Amino acid sequence: MKTGKGLLGVLIGATAGALLGMLFAPQKGADARRKIEQMSKEYSDTIKVKYDKTLDDITEKFRMTKDKVSDLARHVKTREEKLKKGNGVNIG
């Protein structure tokens, strides 16, 4: 997660620097606005891809954890039933 936050910070910083550089560069306003718009779209697309990948990773880890917990619960229940049958013990 630290890498993702660091990358996001770098992207935001680079975007801000590029935008400020274009605003102060000696060129026509229309050209500068067009470049700013283009760069903003590129950076927002990059951030969206990174966000989507991170969300997919979190979703997959959650699913895996849920599956492991379900397997463990099934194992415990099976073990409990075997103990009840095998020992004649009344658990519960």
C-alpha positions in Angstrom: 0.0 0.0 0.0 2.9 2.4 0.7 4.1 2.0 -2.9 0.6 3.0 -4.2 0.5 6.1 -2.0 4.0 7.1 -3.0 3.2 6.6 -6.7 0.0 8.6 -6.4 1.9 11.4 -4.6 4.5 11.5 -7.4 1.9 11.6 -10.1 0.0 14.4 -8.4 3.2 16.3 -7.9 4.3 15.8 -11.5 0.9 16.9 -12.7 0.9 20.0 -10.6 4.5 20.9 -11.8 3.7 20.3 -15.4 0.5 22.4 -15.2 2.3 25.3 -13.5 5.1 25.1 -16.0 2.7 25.3 -18.9 0.8 28.2 -17.3 4.0 30.2 -17.0 5.5 29.2 -20.4 5.5 31.8 -23.1 2.9 30.5 -25.6 -0.6 31.3 -26.7 -3.4 30.8 -24.2 -5.2 28.4 -26.4 -2.1 26.2 -26.9 -1.4 26.2 -23.2 -5.0 25.3 -22.4 -5.0 22.5 -25.0 -1.7 21.0 -23.5 -3.1 21.3 -20.0 -6.2 19.5 -21.0 -4.3 16.8 -22.8 -1.9 16.2 -19.8 -4.7 16.3 -17.3 -6.5 13.6 -19.2 -3.4 11.4 -19.5 -2.7 11.8 -15.7 -6.3 11.1 -14.7 -6.3 8.0 -16.9 -3.1 6.8 -15.3 -4.5 7.4 -11.8 -7.8 5.7 -12.7 -5.9 2.6 -14.0 -3.8 2.5 -10.7 -7.0 3.0 -8.6 -8.8 0.2 -10.5 -5.8 -2.2 -10.1 -5.6 -1.5 -6.4 -9.3 -2.0 -6.0 -9.1 -5.3 -7.9 -6.2 -6.4 -5.7 -8.1 -5.6 -2.5 -11.2 -7.4 -3.8 -9.2 -10.5 -4.6 -7.5 -10.5 -1.2 -10.8 -10.1 0.5 -12.3 -13.0 -1.5 -9.3 -15.3 -0.7 -9.6 -14.4 3.0 -13.3 -15.1 2.9 -12.7 -18.5 1.3 -10.1 -19.4 3.9 -12.4 -18.5 6.7 -15.2 -20.5 5.2 -12.9 -23.5 4.8 -11.7 -23.2 8.4 -15.3 -23.0 9.6 -16.2 -26.1 7.6 -13.2 -27.9 9.0 -14.1 -27.0 12.6 -17.7 -28.1 12.1 -16.7 -31.4 10.6 -14.2 -32.0 13.4 -16.9 -31.1 16.0 -19.3 -33.6 14.5 -16.7 -36.4 14.4 -15.9 -35.7 18.1 -19.6 -35.9 19.0 -20.1 -39.2 17.2 -16.8 -40.8 18.2 -16.8 -40.0 21.9 -20.5 -39.8 22.6 -19.8 -36.3 23.9 -22.6 -33.8 23.9 -21.0 -30.5 22.8 -23.2 -27.5 22.7 
